[in-house]
Amino acid sequence: MRDKHWLLMDTFCPLVTGISMTSFLAFQCLFYSVSPWLSARISAGFPMLNGKQKIEWNSRTVSTLHAVVVGLFCLYILFFDDAVNEDPIWGDPALVKISVGITTGYLISDLLLILCYWTAIGEMSYVVHHLASLYACYYVLGQGVLPYFANFRLIAEISTPCVNQRWFFEVLGYPKSSKPNIANGVLMAVTFFLVRIAVIPIYYGKMYSVYGLESMARMPWGGRVAWIFSSICLDIMNIVWMHKIARGCYKVLLSSQRKKTELQENGKPD
């Protein structure tokens, strides 16, 4: 079985490196060329945005595309890649390396854009997030270790499109009480909770289940540090973001309900 995927098993083999480089170039092209061209044709509000807003618009467009591609790919691996699910630490990482390679190219591309356009999209939490993720990606691509956990982490990208759509609605001037905004806000809160918060016990339960096994003993200390450190960092940020999302969603729903009640009361005869 492993012979079938020999090209993906070597440390930083040409194919894996090529996937990451192609991903980087593709996302750079999407940011600088495809997104501005396409957005100007499908959104009447895009040309009216200022320079900083257009930079963030293009950044979030690229982010959404990455999330959709990698999220679906990771779901396939979770449900159908028996080798990874049976051995979470050393299971055949062939398919996982493809998705992590794509993500590596995206993270480097986005980190470069953040540094180049700091005044528009710069935020230290994103830098920490990207560096922690890249540190973990190194061990997946370079050592072929922890494929299950890497794939499990990337499933969190499924919540990203709703997060970005919230910003799109806001910058286009949609009222927070509008039906599209409320629907997206609720969906964002639900998906974010399901793929980033609710799965925390499952993730650490799986981590505990392999603790002390021979397969873990063979894992380099650097890989263990990358695994634990990046996991804790990402989960802390996810909890903080979930708190902000939940508060925002609650405020919008409460405000919408109040307006609905006021309209009903005003519509009643004296």
N, C-alpha and C positions, 0 to 999 in steps of 0.2 A: 504493500500500500504506500509506503513511504517513497519507494523508488519512483512511483508515478509523479511525485512532487519534488524530485531532487533539485530542480532549478530554484525552488523557494526555500530550501533547507539550509543552504550555505549562509554563513554570516555575511550580511550585506551583499548578497549575490547581485550580479548586474541587473537581473530582472527586477528585484525589489528596489534597487537604487533608481532604476529607470522609471518605475511606477511613481516613486516619490518626486523625482525631477519633473516628470510629465505632469503630475498633479500640480506642482508649484507653478509651472509655466501656464497651465490651463487656467488656474484660478487668477493669476495675474492678468491674463488675457481677458477673462470674464470681467474683472474689475475695471480695467482701463478701456476696453473696447465694446464687449458684448452688452454688458449691463447698461451703460449710457445710451447706446444705440437703441436697444430694445425698449428700455424704460421710457424714452422720449416718444415712442410710437404707441405704447399701450396705456400710458398714464398721462392724462392732460395736465396733471399737477406737477409732474417732474420738471418740466422746463422752468417753472416758476420758483423752484427751490433755490436757495443761495448756495454758494460754493461748499460750505461745510456740510450742509444738509445733503448735497449730491454725493459727497464723499462717503458719508455714512449710509446713504441709500444704496450705493453700489457695493459697499462692504457687507451690508445685510443681505443683499440679493445673492452675493456669492456664498455667504454663510448659509442661507436657506437651501441653495442647491446642494452644497456639501452635506447638509443635514439629511436631506431626502435620500441622496444616493447612499451614503454610509449607513444611515438608519435602517433602510430596507435590506441592505446587504448583511448587516449584523443580525437582523431578525431571522434571515435565512440560515445563517450560521448557527444561531441559538437553537433553532428547531430541527435542523437537518444535518449538522456536522457532528456525527457521533464521536469521532476521534477527539475533538476538542472537549466535548461534554463529558466523556468518560475519563479523560485525564486532564484536569484543569490547568496543571502546571507544565506538562511536557507533551500534551496532545499535539498531533500533527498541525502546525500553525499555518499551513499553506494558504488557505482562504483568509484567515485572520490577517496574515501579512499583507495581503492585497488591500484590505480595508484600512489597516493601520498605515500602510504606505500612502494611500490617498489622503488620509488624515494628516500625516506628517507633512506632506506637501502643502496642504491647506494651512496648517498651523504656522509653518515658516512664512508662507505668503502673507497671512494675516498679521503676523508679528511684525513683518517688515513694513506693512501698510500702517500699522499702529504707530511705529516709530517715525515713519515719514510724515504722517498726518496727525501728529500728537494733539494739536489744538482742536482737531475736529473729532477724532475717535479715540484719543488716548485715554487710558484708564489703567491704573496700576493693577487692579484685580484681574484684568484681562491678561496682562503680562505675566503675572504669577500663574494664572490658569494655564496659559500656553506653555510656559517653561516647565511646569510640573508635568504636563501631558507629554511634552517632547522627551523629558527624562525617562518617563515610563515607556514611551514608544521605542526608545533606543534598545531596551532589553528585549522587547518583542521582536523587533526587526534584526537586531544583532545577535541575540542568543536563542531566539525561538522559544522563549520562556513565557509562561502566564498567558497563553492565548485565550483561555476561557474568560479570565478576568478583564483582559483588554477589550474583548468583544462585548462583555457585559457593560463595561463603562461607556462604550461608544453608542449603545442603545439609547443613552440619555439624549442623544442628538435629535431624537424624534420630537422633543418638545421645542426645539429651536425655531421652526417655522412660525409657530404661533407667537412666540416672543418677538420675532422680527415683524410679523404682521401688525402687532400692536403698535409698534413704532411707525410703520407705514401709515396706518390710519391716523395716528396723532399728527404726523407732519403734513398730511393731506387735509387736515382740518376737520376730520370727522368728530362730531361731538362724542364725549365719553358715554353719553346715555343713548347713542344710536344703537339700533339692533345689531348691525354687523360688529360694532365694537364690543358690545356686551357678550355676544355669542363667542367671539374670538377670545375675550378675556376669561370667560368661564372654561372654554376648551383649553386655553393656555394653563390655567391653574390646575385643571384636572390632569392633563398630560404631564406637566412638570412634576406634580406630586407622584404620579404613578411611576414614571421612569427615572426619577432622581431621588425621591424621598422614600416612598413605600418600599423600594427595592433594597434600601440600606441594610435591613436585618438579613435579607436573603444573601446579599453580597458578603457580609461579614460572617454569616453562618457558614457559607461555602469556604471562606478563608479559614475559619476555625476547624472545619472538617478535614483540611489537608495538613493542619499543623502537626508537626512531629512525624509525618510520613517520610519514607525514604526518598520519594520524589522531591520533597521540599528540602531535604538535607543536601541534595545535589545542586540546589539552586545557589548561585553566587550571592555573597552578602550584599553586593551592590544592587542586585536584582530585588532582594528582599526590602532594602531601604527604599528603592524606587517604588515598589509595590505599596508598601505601607504609607510612606510619606505622601506620595501623590494621591492615594486614596483619601487620607485624612484631609489634605488640603482641599481637594475637590468637594468632599462632602460638607466641609465647613462652609465653603462658598455657596453650595447648593442650598443649604439650610437658610443662610442669610437671604439669598435670592427668593426662596420660597416664602419667607416671612414677608418680604416686600410685595411679592405678587399677591399673596393672600390678603394683605391689608388693602392693596389697591383694588382688588376684585370686590372685596366686601364693601368698600366705600362707594364704588360705582353702582353695585346692586342696590345698596341702601338708598342712594340718591335717586336712582331710577324708580324705585318703589314709592318713594315720597312724592315724586312728580306725578306718578300714575295716580296715587291717592288724591292729590290735590286736584287733578283734572277731573276725576270722578266726582269729587265733592262740588267743584264749580259747575259741573254739568247738571247737578241735581236742582230741581225747582225749589224755590223758597217755601 
